[in-house]
Amino acid sequence: MRLPKLSLPNLRRADFRLARLRRLPPGLTALLAFAVAGAFALFIAMTAAAVIERRSVKAINWAMANEGITWVKASADGMLVTLSGTAPNEAARFRAVNIAGSVIDSGRVRDELSVTPVTQIEAPRFSVEMLRNDDGIQLIGLLPEGSDEPTLAAAAAELAQGVPVADMLETAAYPAPASWQAAFDFGLNALRLLPRSKISVAADRVEVTAIATSDAEKRNLESELARLRPEGLALVIDISAPRPVITPFTLRFVKDAEGARFDACSADTDAARNRILAAAIAAGMEGKGSCTVGLGVPSPRWGEAVEAAIRAIAAMGQGTVTFSDADISLVAAEGTDQAAYDRAVGELKAALPQVFSLNATLPKAANATAGPAEFTATLAPEGRVELRGRLTDDLQRAVVDSFAQAEFGVGKVYNATRLDSELPDGWPVRVLAGIEALGELDEGSLLVRADTVEVSGITGSQSARDRISQILSDKLGQGKTFRVSVRYDEARDPLAALPTPEECLARIDSLLDSQKITFPPGSAEIDAATGQLMTRLADTLNECPALPLEISGHTDSQGSEEGNRALSQARADAVLLALQGRRVEVSEMRAVGYGEARPIADNETEEGREANRRIEFTLIGAPAAPATAETADASVPVPQTATAGEGVVIPALAPPTDAASCVGNITALLARDKITFDPGSDVISSASSGLVDALATLLKQCPGVPIEVAGHTDSQGTERNNRTLSENRAKAVLVALAERGVDVSTLKAVGYGEEKPIADNANEDGREANRRIEFVLLTPPSTPSTPAPATAAPPPAQPDQADQADQAQPATPPTPATATPDFSGDTSPSIAPQEKTLRPPARPANNG
């Protein structure tokens, strides 16, 4: 590296400066040197102090963070480090000081930490759980000191009646919340009311879980709990009502000169019920049949056994078959051909599952000259019963008299019987069974003979016939004959006095005609002036059975469409909540907001807008009435609609003029919605209930039209199972239509399984299209034509499937229903039951 070359003038200037410094006094030079050294030392000291402060604070903050302490702030002043902040408690403060002392010299730490003041200990949360069943009562929880614990223990001991009481209650010496006593008293009342329950009580909330024996008891318990609920207490009620237990599991089918009928009918599932009723219709039963679905079936193949027995009665022509659990008694009518009897009984024995026992009898002609021993009882309308006839001895007479007084009441029994020691074996059992059966009637008579027991009379209960058959079947034993001739009198039925859904809706419309439900502008809060109207509506609804109602909200056209729809929905919800607050059963109601979509007047005038702002009540599943000139402006198009299920709107159709238009209307209806089932089951889904209602309305407009109800599945699963599932689904549709009052005598249920696909089964869309129910017009053999299927199309969200289904099934003009078709060669059963029961859980299968 080359050094710069010094020039002569620069050297001269440097020498000049040095010379000037040499001329300074020595004392000044020393002072300058000392000052420079002092400044340098001060700089070094300040730098060192800043480094020490920074590192000390950093080390302490790191140590605090490592221990999870975030409330300490460290600051340094030279060698001293000050800790500030608020410790949650004294222990935390002491710990923070120790941590700082472990990082630096503890003598350098200055403690300026404060401690959070100690607060008063909060009272515990008081709660109690009360469990009650047939095995005892259990009490668990924490109560405030006072009279609650002895009161609850005394009440539990009173309810237990000798059953063990497990008392695991504890108390705490803290004041109870203000709402505790009301909640505790309500829970205690609920415990007394519910014999099988779990009641959880807190100061602000009570939860009740219980089991009822029937739907009627469930509704009564819910109403009573709602009545007892204190104001402001949150109440959660969960009461379940299982299917009834039928014991013995009884069925009795009779076919005689009066026709085919059920004296009693029980089934374990809806599928078994459909199968039994279909067999009864095929055997000649007319009108509406009923069959109770319950628990206690002796075999899961109950439906198969009953169907085989009904077929045997039909093959013999006349007779009676009685099921009492797994015991079957078949009695042929007098004069039945021996060969037909042998053939029917042989086929029945071969078809019965192994668990069932058959006792078949072909009675001989009775001896007309013999005077049979008899016992009679007559029940008068006022409840007095007269006993006449023969009993074996004094002991039996005393037993019969006591039993009758227990059944009908003390002082209401007149005993004019006489003794006969020659009576046949089993006579006491037959007499007592007959008296118990007579107790199910309001008025009637009993006849007991050696060969039969006959009960006849009048009742106000629709289940009396079933109950009498159960009693006699159980008490008399297998193979014994009895006859039940009971007439239902609607005037004696307390439930028959309830108004019909249509009458209830008419009363509601009358109230709304006199005054409308109003709201403040742009609000969903019901006007105070409408409070009395809401109370009158609630009183009217409480006088009716639970109604499937749609509460629809409507607005005028002012504002945005979405805003109007949201406002109408909120107003409909407010009406529903107001009715529920007035103890109306709203489980079958729904609130829907239509906004401005359904005007009934011209929105261009204030009067029209006022008319369009309204709340309407509509029966779910009933077609809406078309708009009239008096209620709607001709310039405003008002769609005629009928509701079919949740969120499905079906345009109203013109009344059919012939069979072709009837099937055409069904085709138009099913083109917009589809009958669906629970996956792998023949139970119609709840979403399709409204659609079935609409189908029933259409079919009632064209009675006598021969129609095939065809069930189809996709290709998932075996061919045999698919055929069975499709047939059961078609039968379920017939059952649902019959329950809605449709005459199904000219309808035929057929299952095709996977034989007739309308789309590709290789993809989910195709399989969904193939799972369908079709309505096909049946034509008389003398007039050949192509059946026109009314296909249940896929959901509207998939138009490509609907187009494919329409192309696969072109509509052909059907033959008018003026000629009666020939069903003589048709052996498939039709179905016409009416009883609605709880649906069983869906069975697992491949078809959805």
Disulfide bonds with the S-S distance in Angstrom:
Cys265-Cys291 2.00
Cys504-Cys544 1.90
Cys662-Cys702 2.08
